[in-house]
Amino acid sequence: MLTPAEVRGLDQSLGRQPTAQILRWAWERFGPRAAIGTSFQGAGLVMMHLAKLNRLPFPVFTLDTGLLFPETVALKRRLEEFFEFPIETLEPDLTVAEQADIHGPELWTRNPDLCCTIRKVLPLRDKLCDLDCWITGLRRQQSATRADIGVVELYAFDEASGRDIVKLNPMAQWTRDEVWNYLRQHRIPYNPLHDRGYRSIGCQPCTTLAAPDANERAGRWTGFNKVECGIHTFLPKKLDFQI
């Protein structure tokens, strides 16, 4: 596994490379122990296309919370046909009904952090047990909480065993316009909810319409002091970056 010093050097060198080259490095270093995680936002779709275009057969996975928009569920099938590779679905241990029996109905209206932990964070953690490198579509332009992300980051995954995991953000420097220009140029299927005014699309109960000039994460968890679901914040980072 990489040391913090190696990660700092890689972040500086790979941060100046095109996204395809960053992905190639990950495949050469980790092979199928690196996987792309996606919620089918624009950047993830671009990254999947670049991986296929460059013959980098990364496994791809997504989280199905049981609370997704029908359009999101349908998009997964369209993307599998378009890219001609399977997208693994990760599901929580509890169904929505079982969660309601234990925690009460509509937990997301009372404790969205706990709901996200049950339906997103725990399934993701189980998946990361099988990986050395988690590839995401995070971009610095998306929000203040993501403005300082590195291209290559190192996180402590299991402190008891000392196991770390590399988190790769190959799209970190892309702008929203660059993402959407790429999607349209290559005619990649995307979530039609974007055309109806949704900026960022998550679970149906916690996603609302947002103004066209709003923050890219606007419309999520309205009424709560919450901007992240937790999948990008539950692991302790081992190296801070100054962008």
BAGU-439510 format. One line per field, with one value per residue: residue number from 1; residue in three letters; x, y, z of N, C-alpha, C in turn. Coordinates in nm, 2 decimals, m for minus. Layout:
k <- (NUM/...)
r <- (ala/...)
n_c1 <- (X/...)
n_c2 <- (Y/...)
n_c3 <- (Z/...)
ca_c1 <- (X/...)
ca_c2 <- (Y/...)
ca_c3 <- (Z/...)
c_c1 <- (X/...)
c_c2 <- (Y/...)
c_c3 <- (Z/...)
//
This chain:
k <- (1/2/3/4/5/6/7/8/9/10/11/12/13/14/15/16/17/18/19/20/21/22/23/24/25/26/27/28/29/30/31/32/33/34/35/36/37/38/39/40/41/42/43/44/45/46/47/48/49/50/51/52/53/54/55/56/57/58/59/60/61/62/63/64/65/66/67/68/69/70/71/72/73/74/75/76/77/78/79/80/81/82/83/84/85/86/87/88/89/90/91/92/93/94/95/96/97/98/99/100/101/102/103/104/105/106/107/108/109/110/111/112/113/114/115/116/117/118/119/120/121/122/123/124/125/126/127/128/129/130/131/132/133/134/135/136/137/138/139/140/141/142/143/144/145/146/147/148/149/150/151/152/153/154/155/156/157/158/159/160/161/162/163/164/165/166/167/168/169/170/171/172/173/174/175/176/177/178/179/180/181/182/183/184/185/186/187/188/189/190/191/192/193/194/195/196/197/198/199/200/201/202/203/204/205/206/207/208/209/210/211/212/213/214/215/216/217/218/219/220/221/222/223/224/225/226/227/228/229/230/231/232/233/234/235/236/237/238/239/240/241/242/243)
r <- (met/leu/thr/pro/ala/glu/val/arg/gly/leu/asp/gln/ser/leu/gly/arg/gln/pro/thr/ala/gln/ile/leu/arg/trp/ala/trp/glu/arg/phe/gly/pro/arg/ala/ala/ile/gly/thr/ser/phe/gln/gly/ala/gly/leu/val/met/met/his/leu/ala/lys/leu/asn/arg/leu/pro/phe/pro/val/phe/thr/leu/asp/thr/gly/leu/leu/phe/pro/glu/thr/val/ala/leu/lys/arg/arg/leu/glu/glu/phe/phe/glu/phe/pro/ile/glu/thr/leu/glu/pro/asp/leu/thr/val/ala/glu/gln/ala/asp/ile/his/gly/pro/glu/leu/trp/thr/arg/asn/pro/asp/leu/cys/cys/thr/ile/arg/lys/val/leu/pro/leu/arg/asp/lys/leu/cys/asp/leu/asp/cys/trp/ile/thr/gly/leu/arg/arg/gln/gln/ser/ala/thr/arg/ala/asp/ile/gly/val/val/glu/leu/tyr/ala/phe/asp/glu/ala/ser/gly/arg/asp/ile/val/lys/leu/asn/pro/met/ala/gln/trp/thr/arg/asp/glu/val/trp/asn/tyr/leu/arg/gln/his/arg/ile/pro/tyr/asn/pro/leu/his/asp/arg/gly/tyr/arg/ser/ile/gly/cys/gln/pro/cys/thr/thr/leu/ala/ala/pro/asp/ala/asn/glu/arg/ala/gly/arg/trp/thr/gly/phe/asn/lys/val/glu/cys/gly/ile/his/thr/phe/leu/pro/lys/lys/leu/asp/phe/gln/ile)
n_c1 <- (0.09/0.04/0.24/0.19/0.37/0.43/0.17/0.13/0.32/0.23/m0.02/0.05/0.18/0.00/m0.21/m0.17/m0.22/m0.41/m0.75/m0.79/m0.53/m0.48/m0.67/m0.55/m0.32/m0.42/m0.54/m0.31/m0.17/m0.35/m0.53/m0.82/m0.87/m0.92/m1.20/m1.48/m1.71/m2.04/m2.31/m2.44/m2.43/m2.32/m2.03/m1.94/m2.05/m1.90/m1.65/m1.68/m1.71/m1.47/m1.30/m1.39/m1.33/m1.06/m1.00/m0.99/m1.08/m1.24/m1.42/m1.75/m1.97/m2.28/m2.49/m2.80/m3.05/m3.31/m3.48/m3.46/m3.52/m3.75/m3.65/m3.38/m3.33/m3.41/m3.22/m2.98/m3.01/m3.01/m2.76/m2.60/m2.66/m2.56/m2.28/m2.21/m2.13/m2.16/m2.31/m2.26/m2.49/m2.52/m2.68/m2.86/m2.86/m3.10/m3.44/m3.65/m3.89/m3.82/m3.64/m3.82/m3.97/m3.79/m3.68/m3.88/m4.13/m4.03/m3.76/m3.58/m3.69/m3.66/m3.41/m3.18/m2.91/m2.86/m3.02/m2.89/m2.65/m2.73/m2.84/m2.65/m2.38/m2.29/m2.34/m2.15/m1.91/m1.88/m1.84/m1.59/m1.42/m1.32/m1.16/m0.87/m0.85/m1.06/m1.26/m1.39/m1.63/m1.60/m1.58/m1.40/m1.54/m1.80/m1.89/m1.84/m1.75/m1.61/m1.41/m1.13/m1.04/m0.80/m0.65/m0.54/m0.59/m0.54/m0.68/m0.76/m0.87/m0.92/m0.83/m0.75/m0.62/m0.45/m0.50/m0.51/m0.69/m0.68/m0.82/m0.94/m0.98/m1.04/m1.17/m1.15/m1.07/m1.24/m1.49/m1.85/m1.96/m1.77/m1.81/m2.08/m2.07/m1.91/m2.07/m2.29/m2.15/m2.07/m2.30/m2.40/m2.61/m2.81/m2.95/m3.28/m3.40/m3.23/m3.28/m3.52/m3.47/m3.34/m3.05/m2.86/m2.88/m3.03/m3.16/m3.51/m3.70/m3.53/m3.45/m3.48/m3.61/m3.40/m3.27/m3.14/m2.89/m2.80/m2.59/m2.41/m2.48/m2.71/m3.05/m3.05/m3.14/m3.31/m3.38/m3.23/m2.92/m2.71/m2.50/m2.36/m2.39/m2.25/m2.09/m1.86/m1.73/m1.70/m1.46/m1.14/m0.91/m0.57/m0.39/m0.37/m0.45/m0.33/m0.47)
n_c2 <- (m0.12/0.23/0.49/0.79/0.99/0.90/0.92/1.20/1.29/1.15/1.28/1.53/1.49/1.33/1.50/1.68/1.55/1.42/1.30/1.04/0.94/0.93/0.74/0.52/0.49/0.40/0.15/0.01/0.00/m0.11/m0.28/m0.49/m0.45/m0.20/0.01/0.18/0.39/0.50/0.73/0.79/1.06/1.33/1.34/1.09/0.94/1.03/0.94/0.66/0.63/0.72/0.53/0.29/0.37/0.37/0.11/0.01/m0.20/m0.15/m0.26/m0.16/0.00/0.07/0.24/0.12/0.25/0.18/0.39/0.54/0.75/0.65/0.71/0.71/0.44/0.33/0.45/0.31/0.06/0.15/0.25/0.02/m0.11/0.07/0.10/m0.16/m0.32/m0.48/m0.32/m0.33/m0.36/m0.23/m0.30/m0.20/m0.38/m0.37/m0.36/m0.09/m0.11/m0.27/m0.11/0.09/m0.05/m0.08/0.18/0.35/0.51/0.68/0.77/0.94/1.19/1.27/1.19/1.22/1.17/0.92/0.76/0.78/0.65/0.39/0.31/0.38/0.43/0.20/m0.02/0.06/0.05/m0.22/m0.30/m0.17/m0.32/m0.51/m0.38/m0.19/0.05/0.32/0.47/0.78/1.03/1.28/1.64/1.95/2.18/2.14/2.19/2.37/2.19/2.02/2.14/2.13/1.88/1.62/1.47/1.22/1.05/0.94/0.71/0.60/0.28/0.05/0.08/m0.10/m0.31/m0.17/m0.11/0.07/0.27/0.38/0.67/0.78/1.06/1.13/1.32/1.56/1.82/1.90/2.11/2.19/2.26/2.15/1.88/1.84/1.92/1.71/1.49/1.54/1.56/1.30/1.16/1.03/0.85/1.01/1.12/1.20/1.37/1.59/1.76/1.86/2.04/1.95/1.96/1.80/1.46/1.24/1.03/0.99/1.11/1.30/1.48/1.78/2.02/2.28/2.61/2.73/2.86/2.77/2.62/2.32/2.11/2.17/2.14/1.91/1.73/1.94/2.18/2.07/2.08/1.98/1.85/1.65/1.30/1.12/0.91/1.01/1.11/0.95/0.80/0.84/1.08/1.04/1.22/1.56/1.80/2.09/2.28)
n_c3 <- (0.00/m0.05/0.09/0.30/0.21/m0.05/m0.16/m0.15/m0.34/m0.57/m0.59/m0.67/m0.91/m1.07/m1.06/m1.26/m1.49/m1.77/m1.72/m1.83/m1.82/m1.55/m1.47/m1.60/m1.47/m1.22/m1.29/m1.38/m1.14/m0.94/m1.07/m1.09/m0.82/m0.79/m0.82/m0.97/m0.81/m0.84/m0.85/m1.07/m1.14/m1.35/m1.37/m1.30/m1.51/m1.73/m1.65/m1.66/m1.93/m2.03/m1.92/m2.05/m2.31/m2.31/m2.27/m2.00/m1.78/m1.53/m1.24/m1.17/m0.95/m0.77/m0.53/m0.42/m0.25/m0.21/m0.21/m0.44/m0.72/m0.98/m1.23/m1.19/m1.14/m1.38/m1.54/m1.48/m1.61/m1.87/m1.90/m1.86/m2.10/m2.28/m2.22/m2.22/m2.01/m1.69/m1.40/m1.07/m0.81/m0.49/m0.19/0.11/0.43/0.56/0.45/0.33/0.47/0.68/0.81/0.89/1.08/1.29/1.34/1.31/1.10/0.79/0.85/0.74/0.76/1.02/1.12/0.92/0.89/1.02/0.86/0.62/0.69/0.74/0.49/0.30/0.38/0.53/0.35/0.15/0.30/0.34/0.08/0.02/0.17/0.00/m0.18/m0.29/m0.40/m0.43/m0.67/m0.75/m0.86/m0.77/m0.77/m0.74/m0.79/m0.71/m0.45/m0.13/0.06/m0.09/m0.22/m0.16/m0.23/m0.30/m0.60/m0.56/m0.27/0.07/0.30/0.63/0.66/0.82/1.13/1.33/1.20/1.05/0.79/0.49/0.25/m0.09/m0.22/m0.52/m0.72/m1.01/m1.16/m1.04/m1.12/m1.32/m1.46/m1.42/m1.67/m1.85/m1.80/m1.88/m2.15/m2.25/m2.20/m2.38/m2.62/m2.66/m2.65/m2.42/m2.21/m1.96/m1.64/m1.67/m1.50/m1.45/m1.65/m1.57/m1.37/m1.15/m0.96/m0.82/m0.77/m0.55/m0.31/m0.34/m0.14/m0.02/m0.21/m0.39/m0.63/m0.76/m0.80/m1.12/m1.10/m0.86/m0.61/m0.69/m0.54/m0.44/m0.32/m0.18/0.11/0.22/0.47/0.66/0.84/0.66/0.42/0.30/0.23/0.38/0.28/0.18/0.39/0.61/0.65/0.81/0.70/0.60/0.51/0.46/0.21/0.04/m0.17)
ca_c1 <- (0.00/0.11/0.26/0.14/0.46/0.40/0.05/0.15/0.39/0.14/m0.13/0.11/0.22/m0.12/m0.30/m0.14/m0.24/m0.55/m0.83/m0.76/m0.40/m0.50/m0.73/m0.46/m0.23/m0.49/m0.55/m0.18/m0.13/m0.44/m0.61/m0.96/m0.88/m0.97/m1.34/m1.55/m1.83/m2.11/m2.45/m2.49/m2.41/m2.25/m1.89/m1.93/m2.08/m1.78/m1.54/m1.71/m1.69/m1.32/m1.24/m1.42/m1.26/m0.92/m0.99/m0.96/m1.21/m1.27/m1.55/m1.83/m2.08/m2.36/m2.57/m2.95/m3.10/m3.45/m3.55/m3.42/m3.62/m3.76/m3.57/m3.24/m3.33/m3.41/m3.09/m2.88/m3.03/m2.97/m2.61/m2.54/m2.67/m2.48/m2.14/m2.19/m2.07/m2.25/m2.29/m2.30/m2.58/m2.51/m2.81/m2.85/m2.91/m3.25/m3.53/m3.71/m3.99/m3.76/m3.59/m3.93/m4.01/m3.69/m3.65/m4.00/m4.15/m3.97/m3.65/m3.51/m3.75/m3.62/m3.26/m3.13/m2.77/m2.88/m3.08/m2.78/m2.56/m2.79/m2.87/m2.54/m2.24/m2.26/m2.31/m2.03/m1.80/m1.87/m1.77/m1.45/m1.33/m1.26/m1.09/m0.75/m0.86/m1.20/m1.25/m1.51/m1.65/m1.60/m1.52/m1.38/m1.64/m1.93/m1.94/m1.73/m1.69/m1.53/m1.32/m0.99/m1.00/m0.69/m0.67/m0.51/m0.60/m0.52/m0.77/m0.74/m0.99/m0.93/m0.72/m0.71/m0.53/m0.36/m0.52/m0.55/m0.74/m0.66/m0.94/m0.90/m1.08/m0.98/m1.25/m1.15/m1.05/m1.34/m1.61/m1.98/m1.98/m1.69/m1.88/m2.20/m2.02/m1.86/m2.19/m2.36/m2.07/m2.06/m2.44/m2.41/m2.74/m2.80/m3.07/m3.37/m3.43/m3.15/m3.35/m3.64/m3.44/m3.27/m2.90/m2.79/m2.99/m3.00/m3.29/m3.63/m3.75/m3.44/m3.40/m3.58/m3.57/m3.31/m3.25/m3.04/m2.77/m2.77/m2.48/m2.44/m2.53/m2.84/m3.17/m3.04/m3.17/m3.36/m3.43/m3.13/m2.78/m2.65/m2.46/m2.31/m2.46/m2.16/m2.00/m1.73/m1.68/m1.69/m1.33/m1.05/m0.81/m0.44/m0.31/m0.44/m0.39/m0.34/m0.49)
ca_c2 <- (0.00/0.36/0.57/0.93/1.06/0.86/0.98/1.34/1.30/1.11/1.38/1.64/1.45/1.29/1.61/1.75/1.46/1.41/1.20/0.90/0.89/0.90/0.61/0.42/0.46/0.32/0.01/m0.05/m0.02/m0.19/m0.38/m0.50/m0.41/m0.06/0.01/0.31/0.40/0.60/0.75/0.83/1.20/1.35/1.31/0.94/0.89/1.07/0.86/0.53/0.64/0.73/0.39/0.20/0.42/0.34/m0.03/m0.01/m0.27/m0.13/m0.29/m0.04/m0.03/0.18/0.21/0.14/0.26/0.15/0.51/0.61/0.79/0.55/0.75/0.66/0.29/0.30/0.49/0.21/m0.04/0.21/0.26/m0.11/m0.14/0.17/0.07/m0.30/m0.39/m0.47/m0.23/m0.40/m0.29/m0.26/m0.27/m0.21/m0.50/m0.35/m0.29/0.04/m0.15/m0.32/0.01/0.16/m0.13/m0.06/0.32/0.43/0.54/0.79/0.81/1.05/1.32/1.30/1.17/1.18/1.11/0.78/0.69/0.76/0.56/0.26/0.28/0.41/0.42/0.06/m0.11/0.10/0.00/m0.36/m0.31/m0.13/m0.43/m0.59/m0.29/m0.11/0.19/0.36/0.58/0.86/1.14/1.41/1.75/2.06/2.29/2.10/2.25/2.41/2.08/1.94/2.24/2.10/1.74/1.58/1.37/1.10/1.07/0.81/0.71/0.48/0.21/m0.03/0.12/m0.22/m0.39/m0.07/m0.11/0.20/0.26/0.50/0.73/0.85/1.16/1.17/1.43/1.67/1.96/1.93/2.20/2.14/2.28/2.05/1.75/1.84/1.92/1.58/1.40/1.57/1.53/1.15/1.11/0.94/0.86/1.07/1.12/1.31/1.47/1.71/1.85/1.91/2.13/1.89/1.99/1.68/1.36/1.13/0.96/1.07/1.19/1.40/1.56/1.87/2.11/2.39/2.72/2.70/2.91/2.73/2.53/2.20/2.01/2.23/2.06/1.78/1.75/2.07/2.20/2.01/2.13/1.86/1.87/1.52/1.18/1.05/0.81/1.07/1.17/0.85/0.75/0.94/1.10/1.03/1.32/1.68/1.86/2.23/2.31)
ca_c3 <- (0.00/m0.06/0.21/0.28/0.13/m0.19/m0.20/m0.18/m0.47/m0.68/m0.61/m0.74/m1.05/m1.15/m1.07/m1.38/m1.60/m1.81/m1.65/m1.88/m1.77/m1.40/m1.46/m1.65/m1.35/m1.12/m1.34/m1.38/m1.00/m0.86/m1.14/m1.05/m0.68/m0.80/m0.87/m0.98/m0.75/m0.91/m0.83/m1.20/m1.16/m1.47/m1.37/m1.30/m1.65/m1.81/m1.61/m1.71/m2.07/m2.05/m1.88/m2.16/m2.43/m2.30/m2.24/m1.86/m1.74/m1.39/m1.19/m1.14/m0.85/m0.73/m0.42/m0.44/m0.11/m0.20/m0.21/m0.55/m0.82/m1.08/m1.34/m1.16/m1.15/m1.52/m1.60/m1.46/m1.71/m2.00/m1.90/m1.88/m2.24/m2.35/m2.20/m2.24/m1.90/m1.57/m1.29/m0.95/m0.72/m0.34/m0.12/0.26/0.50/0.60/0.35/0.39/0.56/0.81/0.88/0.96/1.20/1.39/1.37/1.29/0.95/0.73/0.93/0.68/0.80/1.16/1.14/0.78/0.91/1.05/0.74/0.52/0.74/0.72/0.35/0.21/0.44/0.57/0.23/0.09/0.38/0.31/m0.05/0.03/0.23/m0.11/m0.27/m0.25/m0.45/m0.46/m0.77/m0.74/m0.95/m0.70/m0.83/m0.65/m0.81/m0.67/m0.32/m0.04/0.13/m0.19/m0.29/m0.14/m0.25/m0.39/m0.70/m0.49/m0.13/0.14/0.41/0.72/0.65/0.94/1.22/1.40/1.12/0.99/0.65/0.43/0.11/m0.17/m0.28/m0.64/m0.77/m1.14/m1.22/m0.94/m1.18/m1.42/m1.43/m1.46/m1.81/m1.92/m1.78/m1.97/m2.29/m2.28/m2.21/m2.50/m2.74/m2.68/m2.64/m2.31/m2.14/m1.82/m1.57/m1.73/m1.39/m1.46/m1.75/m1.50/m1.27/m1.03/m0.97/m0.77/m0.76/m0.46/m0.28/m0.38/m0.03/0.02/m0.32/m0.44/m0.73/m0.72/m0.90/m1.22/m1.06/m0.73/m0.58/m0.76/m0.44/m0.39/m0.33/m0.10/0.26/0.25/0.60/0.76/0.83/0.60/0.28/0.25/0.29/0.47/0.22/0.16/0.52/0.73/0.67/0.85/0.60/0.65/0.45/0.42/0.09/0.03/m0.32)
c_c1 <- (0.09/0.13/0.21/0.24/0.45/0.27/0.06/0.22/0.30/0.03/m0.07/0.13/0.09/m0.22/m0.28/m0.17/m0.39/m0.62/m0.80/m0.63/m0.40/m0.56/m0.64/m0.36/m0.29/m0.51/m0.42/m0.13/m0.21/m0.52/m0.75/m0.98/m0.91/m1.11/m1.40/m1.69/m1.91/m2.26/m2.52/m2.51/m2.33/m2.11/m1.86/m1.95/m1.96/m1.67/m1.56/m1.68/m1.54/m1.25/m1.27/m1.34/m1.12/m0.89/m0.93/m1.08/m1.23/m1.40/m1.62/m1.94/m2.16/m2.44/m2.72/m3.01/m3.24/m3.54/m3.52/m3.54/m3.63/m3.67/m3.42/m3.23/m3.33/m3.28/m2.98/m2.89/m2.98/m2.82/m2.54/m2.55/m2.57/m2.33/m2.11/m2.11/m2.17/m2.21/m2.34/m2.38/m2.55/m2.63/m2.79/m2.90/m3.06/m3.32/m3.58/m3.82/m3.93/m3.70/m3.70/m3.98/m3.92/m3.68/m3.77/m4.01/m4.07/m3.86/m3.58/m3.57/m3.71/m3.47/m3.20/m2.98/m2.78/m2.93/m2.97/m2.68/m2.60/m2.80/m2.76/m2.41/m2.21/m2.25/m2.18/m1.91/m1.78/m1.80/m1.63/m1.36/m1.26/m1.18/m0.96/m0.76/m1.01/m1.20/m1.39/m1.52/m1.66/m1.53/m1.51/m1.49/m1.77/m1.98/m1.82/m1.67/m1.60/m1.42/m1.17/m0.96/m0.88/m0.73/m0.64/m0.51/m0.58/m0.61/m0.74/m0.88/m1.02/m0.81/m0.67/m0.60/m0.42/m0.38/m0.57/m0.62/m0.72/m0.80/m0.89/m1.01/m1.03/m1.05/m1.24/m1.14/m1.15/m1.45/m1.74/m2.00/m1.89/m1.76/m2.00/m2.17/m1.98/m1.98/m2.27/m2.28/m2.07/m2.20/m2.45/m2.54/m2.72/m2.94/m3.16/m3.41/m3.35/m3.21/m3.48/m3.60/m3.37/m3.12/m2.82/m2.90/m2.95/m3.13/m3.40/m3.68/m3.66/m3.38/m3.51/m3.52/m3.48/m3.30/m3.13/m2.90/m2.72/m2.64/m2.51/m2.49/m2.66/m2.95/m3.16/m3.06/m3.21/m3.42/m3.34/m3.00/m2.69/m2.62/m2.39/m2.38/m2.38/m2.06/m1.86/m1.67/m1.66/m1.55/m1.23/m0.94/m0.67/m0.35/m0.39/m0.37/m0.42/m0.35/m0.46)
c_c2 <- (0.12/0.42/0.71/1.01/1.03/0.92/1.13/1.36/1.26/1.22/1.50/1.61/1.41/1.40/1.70/1.67/1.46/1.29/1.06/0.85/0.86/0.76/0.49/0.38/0.37/0.17/m0.06/m0.08/m0.12/m0.30/m0.38/m0.48/m0.26/m0.06/0.15/0.30/0.52/0.61/0.80/0.98/1.21/1.31/1.16/0.88/0.92/0.97/0.71/0.53/0.64/0.59/0.30/0.24/0.38/0.20/m0.06/m0.07/m0.27/m0.19/m0.16/m0.08/0.09/0.14/0.23/0.13/0.21/0.27/0.60/0.65/0.68/0.59/0.71/0.51/0.26/0.34/0.38/0.10/0.02/0.22/0.13/m0.15/m0.05/0.13/m0.08/m0.37/m0.38/m0.37/m0.30/m0.31/m0.33/m0.22/m0.28/m0.34/m0.49/m0.30/m0.17/0.00/m0.20/m0.21/0.08/0.08/m0.10/0.08/0.41/0.47/0.67/0.85/0.93/1.19/1.36/1.29/1.12/1.12/0.96/0.70/0.67/0.66/0.41/0.22/0.31/0.38/0.27/m0.03/m0.07/0.04/m0.15/m0.38/m0.28/m0.23/m0.51/m0.51/m0.23/0.03/0.21/0.48/0.65/0.97/1.27/1.52/1.87/2.17/2.26/2.18/2.29/2.30/1.99/2.02/2.20/1.95/1.72/1.49/1.23/1.12/0.93/0.82/0.58/0.41/0.12/m0.01/0.00/m0.29/m0.30/m0.06/0.02/0.17/0.39/0.54/0.81/0.94/1.21/1.29/1.56/1.81/1.99/2.03/2.14/2.15/2.18/1.91/1.74/1.85/1.78/1.48/1.42/1.53/1.38/1.08/1.00/0.96/0.92/1.08/1.23/1.41/1.60/1.81/1.91/2.01/2.08/1.90/1.86/1.58/1.25/1.05/1.05/1.16/1.31/1.49/1.65/1.95/2.22/2.49/2.69/2.75/2.87/2.64/2.39/2.09/2.06/2.13/1.93/1.81/1.89/2.08/2.14/2.08/2.01/1.88/1.75/1.41/1.10/0.95/0.88/1.14/1.07/0.80/0.86/0.96/1.10/1.14/1.44/1.74/2.01/2.26/2.45)
c_c3 <- (0.00/0.08/0.19/0.20/m0.02/m0.24/m0.23/m0.31/m0.59/m0.70/m0.69/m0.89/m1.13/m1.16/m1.19/m1.51/m1.64/m1.73/m1.70/m1.83/m1.62/m1.39/m1.51/m1.54/m1.25/m1.17/m1.34/m1.23/m0.93/m0.94/m1.09/m0.90/m0.67/m0.87/m0.87/m0.91/m0.81/m0.86/m0.96/m1.22/m1.29/m1.48/m1.37/m1.44/m1.74/m1.78/m1.66/m1.86/m2.10/m2.02/m2.00/m2.29/m2.43/m2.26/m2.10/m1.80/m1.59/m1.35/m1.16/m1.05/m0.82/m0.61/m0.45/m0.30/m0.10/m0.20/m0.33/m0.64/m0.92/m1.20/m1.32/m1.18/m1.30/m1.59/m1.59/m1.57/m1.85/m2.01/m1.92/m2.03/m2.32/m2.34/m2.22/m2.14/m1.78/m1.47/m1.16/m0.86/m0.57/m0.27/0.04/0.31/0.53/0.48/0.41/0.49/0.69/0.88/0.96/1.08/1.32/1.44/1.36/1.14/0.92/0.82/0.87/0.71/0.94/1.18/1.01/0.79/0.93/0.93/0.64/0.56/0.71/0.57/0.26/0.27/0.47/0.45/0.16/0.17/0.35/0.18/m0.05/0.09/0.12/m0.21/m0.20/m0.30/m0.49/m0.55/m0.77/m0.85/m0.89/m0.77/m0.73/m0.67/m0.75/m0.54/m0.24/0.03/0.04/m0.25/m0.27/m0.16/m0.33/m0.50/m0.64/m0.34/m0.06/0.27/0.50/0.71/0.77/1.03/1.29/1.33/1.05/0.84/0.60/0.30/0.04/m0.23/m0.40/m0.69/m0.90/m1.20/m1.14/m1.01/m1.28/m1.37/m1.47/m1.61/m1.89/m1.91/m1.88/m2.11/m2.34/m2.30/m2.34/m2.62/m2.77/m2.66/m2.53/m2.24/m2.00/m1.77/m1.62/m1.62/m1.40/m1.55/m1.69/m1.39/m1.14/m1.06/m0.94/m0.74/m0.67/m0.44/m0.30/m0.26/0.01/m0.09/m0.38/m0.56/m0.68/m0.83/m0.99/m1.18/m0.92/m0.73/m0.64/m0.67/m0.38/m0.41/m0.26/0.04/0.30/0.39/0.71/0.74/0.78/0.46/0.22/0.31/0.38/0.41/0.19/0.28/0.63/0.75/0.71/0.74/0.67/0.61/0.41/0.30/0.09/m0.12/m0.35)
//
